[in-house]
Amino acid sequence: MNNIRDLNIEKEILPLFDYSLNMFTKKKIIQILETPLPSTKDIKKRQNILKGFEANHKILNDYSYTVLYLNEVHFFLNDEKIEDLSQNKLKYRLFASKQEKVRYISRFNQLILFFHRLQSKYFSRLDLNQFPDEYSSAIKRILKFLSNFELNKYENIVREHRLRDKHIIELTEIINELKKKDLISSFWEDLFLFEAYLSINLGIAKNYFVFPNFIEKGIKLIEFYHPLIDRPVKNDFETNSNVVVLNGPNMSGKSTFLKAVGLCMYFGHLGFAISASRGDIPFCDNFSIEINRRDDILNGYSHFMTEVLNLKNVVKNASDGKKCFAVFDELFSGTNVEDAFEICKTTINGLSKYDSSYFLISTHIQELKSVCNQDISNYYIDCELIKDRPTFTYKLKKGWSDIKVGRILFDKEGLNKMLD
């Protein structure tokens, strides 16, 4: 099971991709965002689906409709009882109340106008060759479903206000046949997935994201950045080590770096494009991203115990053969410095043996500088001292930072003198 709650999917990530017109599509987008794909084959397939939407962007750029129509048609087909009037034609013509006939006419007016817009303005104009065969089949199912309603004929009748009893009878028969074949629910599923992909592609295009390549070993991100930050500093990050220890002073941007890398990896495994000018990343099948430090109040665990149990789950997944990607922000900061150093050293050395997984760990513990081997890389977020004041550049560099910002800020605020 993936541990991705610190990505704050609904609050932070969803707004990047949510251009949905209705609640059904929005739920579908959230479902996609919460489910990394199980293989590079599936990832490539979704990349190609989204590229197909981009290739059809001139047709889909103004994709829209009256949302009230969508909601009314969805309720009508899914929740209202629609009698097959072809079985009782005479009874309907002679004995149906005026109120019932008006209801049917109103509902079918909405249905015909809504479906006709979808068919004529969008779906019939798509270049299906731009999509993978499997997904173009889903679009063909939508077109086939819409074709059942003879929309060109009925749209003209509706426009001229000539929808009569015989038309209502024909349309109820069509709907009941579709219900018998269970085609209505599958139509909505296809439509809302189509709209979810369209919405995601709009987010990718508006943010100028690029699709990553999947490689066997290592991570290479060029000009990557955190997509939720205004005017972000872009960095390059490349490593073949499976353990990366990130250091640097408080406020230097370590957590932002970890989340930016985490998002690139995670978006890539959704089949999405990423916030970088280029990305070469490995395939992973388990994610654990711990960035916001917390106590687990509901379960009664302290922050330290929460970290221990999270690490245990990651190690278990890695030892079971899963290809893990895990982020630990300020690992074991919930215990004393001596304990933290010893167990961090054990953790870093122990994780380095899982060479099919990748672990990013940030720390303030300077003594960990001595913990290194060929499977462990050290990076830091740069901080410059200008007139004895820390200036944060947010640039990533290889190695270790020895700047002690806490001591400098403590003195600059006059606390040394006040407390002497």
WOZI-V753965 format. One line per field, one symbol per residue. burial: I if it has 16 or more other ideal C-beta (glycine too) atoms within 10 Angstrom, else O. A space follows every 10 residues. Layout:
burial = ???
This chain:
burial = OIIIOIIOOO OOIIOIIIII IIOIIIOIII OIIOOIIOOI OOIIOIIIII IIIOIIOOII OOIOIOOOII OIIIOIIOOO OOOOIOOOOO OIOOOIOOOO IOOIIOIIII IIIIIIIIIO OIIOOIOOOI IIOOIIOIIO IIOOIIOOIO IOOIIOIIOO OOIOIOIIII IIIOIIOIOO OOIIOOIIOI IIIIIIIIII IIIIOOOOII IIOIOOOOII IOOIIIIIOO OIIIIOIOIO IIIIIIIIIO OIIIIIIIII IIIIIIIIII IIIIIIOOII IIIIIIIIII IOOOOOOOOO IOOIOIIIOI IOIIIOIIOO OIOIIIIIII IIIIIOOOOI IOIIOOIIOO IIOIOIIIII IIIIIOOIOO IIOOIIIIII IIIOOOOOOI OIOIIIOOOI IOIOIOOIOO OOOOOOOOOO
